Amino acid sequence: FFFQAEDGIRDHCVTGVQTCALPIFCQRIPARDVVPGDLIVLGAGDRVPADARLLSAVNLRTEEAALTGESLPVDKTDLALSPVALPTADRMNMVHAGTTVVAGRGEAVVVATGMQTEFGRIAGLLQAVDAGPTPLQRNLDRLGVVLGRAALVVIVLIAVAGHLRGLPMVDRKSTRLNSSHT
């Protein structure tokens, strides 16, 4: 569940994610409506809708294989970590968009959505990659140039050989349309 902050007060929850303004009022809202500052409530089986900082965690474990490559679920904590920038896989007090809660429960405040999440950052990096020609495309381009030049050489050789044998460049009989006037 997600709780959405409204005018500085958390008073909404999210569908697929529950949001709460107060412990007594929670509402489910669509994950697409979650914004930074929303309080989300997570339980086993929930898909995390956004990157969020854990405020509380009870036996919380998430499946992060798609994001970090971890083959096993990762234990999460609500404890503050070192102020030094940590790699994504070491941020034990964060849950990330696109991951799944496999056990436990927790509450977290949303810190990033959409392209600002870790998944969004990766997607942005992939879009920025210049997809140049593949080795096969480069080889086919070279082959096309070689074949084109070879065809031109053959045409010139045939023309020169025909001229040396005294043949006209264009045989008028072969270019004339068949007609009954002949």
C-alpha positions as CSV (number, residue, x, y, z in Angstrom):
1,F,0.0,0.0,0.0
2,F,1.1,3.5,-0.6
3,F,0.3,6.7,1.2
4,Q,0.4,9.8,-0.8
5,A,1.6,13.1,0.7
6,E,-0.8,15.9,0.0
7,D,0.0,19.5,1.2
8,G,2.7,18.1,3.4
9,I,0.3,15.6,5.0
10,R,0.2,11.9,4.0
11,D,-3.4,11.2,3.4
12,H,-3.7,8.8,0.5
13,C,-2.8,5.2,-0.2
14,V,-2.1,3.5,-3.6
15,T,-3.7,0.6,-5.4
16,G,-1.2,-2.1,-5.7
17,V,0.5,-0.1,-3.1
18,Q,-1.0,1.3,0.0
19,T,-0.3,4.8,1.1
20,C,-1.1,6.3,4.5
21,A,-1.3,9.8,5.9
22,L,-2.0,8.5,9.4
23,P,-1.7,5.0,10.8
24,I,-5.5,5.0,11.0
25,F,-6.2,6.0,7.4
26,C,-4.7,4.2,4.4
27,Q,-5.9,4.1,0.8
28,R,-4.9,2.1,-2.2
29,I,-4.0,4.1,-5.2
30,P,-2.6,3.1,-8.6
31,A,1.2,2.7,-8.6
32,R,1.4,5.2,-11.5
33,D,0.0,7.9,-9.1
34,V,2.8,7.5,-6.5
35,V,4.9,10.6,-6.2
36,P,8.1,11.4,-4.2
37,G,7.1,12.1,-0.5
38,D,4.3,9.4,-0.5
39,L,4.4,6.9,2.3
40,I,4.1,3.3,1.0
41,V,3.2,0.2,3.0
42,L,4.8,-3.0,1.6
43,G,4.1,-6.6,2.3
44,A,5.0,-10.0,0.9
45,G,4.1,-10.3,-2.8
46,D,4.0,-6.5,-3.4
47,R,5.8,-5.1,-6.4
48,V,7.7,-1.9,-5.4
49,P,6.3,1.0,-7.4
50,A,9.1,3.5,-6.9
51,D,12.5,3.9,-5.2
52,A,11.9,4.5,-1.5
53,R,13.7,4.9,1.8
54,L,12.6,2.4,4.5
55,L,11.1,4.0,7.6
56,S,10.3,0.6,9.2
57,A,11.1,-3.0,8.2
58,V,10.1,-6.2,9.9
59,N,11.8,-9.2,8.3
60,L,11.6,-7.5,5.0
61,R,13.3,-9.2,2.0
62,T,13.2,-8.2,-1.6
63,E,14.0,-10.0,-4.9
64,E,16.4,-7.6,-6.7
65,A,17.8,-10.0,-9.4
66,A,16.7,-7.8,-12.3
67,L,18.3,-4.7,-10.8
68,T,21.5,-5.9,-9.0
69,G,22.0,-9.5,-10.2
70,E,21.6,-10.9,-6.7
71,S,20.4,-14.5,-7.0
72,L,18.9,-14.6,-3.6
73,P,16.4,-12.3,-1.8
74,V,18.0,-9.4,0.0
75,D,17.4,-8.6,3.7
76,K,16.3,-4.9,4.2
77,T,16.7,-2.7,7.2
78,D,15.4,0.7,8.3
79,L,18.7,1.6,9.9
80,A,20.6,4.6,8.6
81,L,23.7,3.7,6.5
82,S,27.0,5.4,5.9
83,P,26.7,8.9,4.2
84,V,29.1,7.7,1.6
85,A,27.5,7.0,-1.8
86,L,26.9,3.2,-1.8
87,P,26.4,1.0,-4.9
88,T,22.7,0.0,-5.5
89,A,23.2,-3.5,-4.2
90,D,24.6,-2.2,-0.8
91,R,21.7,0.2,-0.1
92,M,20.0,-2.1,2.5
93,N,17.7,0.7,3.7
94,M,16.2,1.3,0.2
95,V,13.6,-0.6,-1.9
96,H,13.7,-0.1,-5.6
97,A,11.1,0.2,-8.3
98,G,10.5,-3.0,-10.2
99,T,11.7,-5.3,-7.3
100,T,9.3,-7.6,-5.4
101,V,8.8,-8.0,-1.7
102,V,9.2,-11.8,-0.9
103,A,8.8,-11.7,2.8
104,G,8.1,-9.4,5.7
105,R,6.5,-6.0,5.7
106,G,7.7,-2.4,5.8
107,E,6.9,1.3,5.4
108,A,8.9,3.6,3.2
109,V,8.9,7.1,1.8
110,V,9.1,7.4,-1.9
111,V,12.2,9.3,-3.1
112,A,12.2,8.7,-6.9
113,T,9.7,7.7,-9.6
114,G,9.9,7.0,-13.3
115,M,13.2,7.8,-15.0
116,Q,14.6,9.1,-11.7
117,T,14.6,5.5,-10.2
118,E,17.5,3.1,-10.6
119,F,15.7,1.2,-13.3
120,G,15.0,4.6,-15.0
121,R,18.6,5.5,-14.8
122,I,19.6,2.2,-16.5
123,A,16.9,2.7,-19.2
124,G,18.4,6.2,-19.8
125,L,21.9,4.8,-20.2
126,L,20.6,2.2,-22.7
127,Q,18.8,4.9,-24.7
128,A,22.0,6.9,-24.9
129,V,24.0,4.1,-26.4
130,D,24.7,4.8,-30.1
131,A,23.8,1.6,-31.9
132,G,26.3,1.8,-34.7
133,P,26.5,-0.8,-37.4
134,T,27.2,-4.3,-36.4
135,P,30.2,-6.2,-37.7
136,L,27.9,-8.1,-40.1
137,Q,26.5,-4.9,-41.4
138,R,30.0,-3.5,-41.9
139,N,31.1,-6.7,-43.8
140,L,28.0,-6.6,-46.0
141,D,28.6,-2.9,-46.8
142,R,32.2,-3.8,-47.9
143,L,31.0,-6.8,-49.9
144,G,28.5,-4.6,-51.7
145,V,31.2,-2.1,-52.6
146,V,33.5,-4.9,-53.9
147,L,30.7,-6.5,-55.9
148,G,29.7,-3.1,-57.4
149,R,33.3,-2.4,-58.4
150,A,33.7,-5.9,-59.9
151,A,30.5,-5.5,-61.9
152,L,31.8,-2.2,-63.3
153,V,35.2,-3.8,-64.2
154,V,33.4,-6.7,-66.0
155,I,31.2,-4.2,-68.0
156,V,34.3,-2.2,-69.1
157,L,36.2,-5.3,-70.1
158,I,33.3,-6.6,-72.2
159,A,33.0,-3.2,-73.9
160,V,36.7,-3.0,-74.6
161,A,36.8,-6.6,-75.9
162,G,33.9,-5.9,-78.2
163,H,35.5,-2.7,-79.5
164,L,38.8,-4.5,-80.2
165,R,36.9,-7.2,-82.1
166,G,35.3,-4.4,-84.2
167,L,31.7,-4.9,-82.9
168,P,29.5,-1.9,-82.7
169,M,28.7,-0.6,-79.2
170,V,25.0,-1.1,-79.8
171,D,23.6,-3.8,-82.1
172,R,20.7,-2.1,-83.8
173,K,19.0,-5.3,-84.7
174,S,18.9,-6.5,-81.1
175,T,17.6,-3.1,-79.8
176,R,14.8,-2.8,-82.5
177,L,11.3,-4.0,-81.6
178,N,10.1,-7.0,-83.5
179,S,7.7,-5.9,-86.2
180,S,6.2,-7.3,-89.3
181,H,7.8,-4.5,-91.4
182,T,11.2,-6.2,-91.6
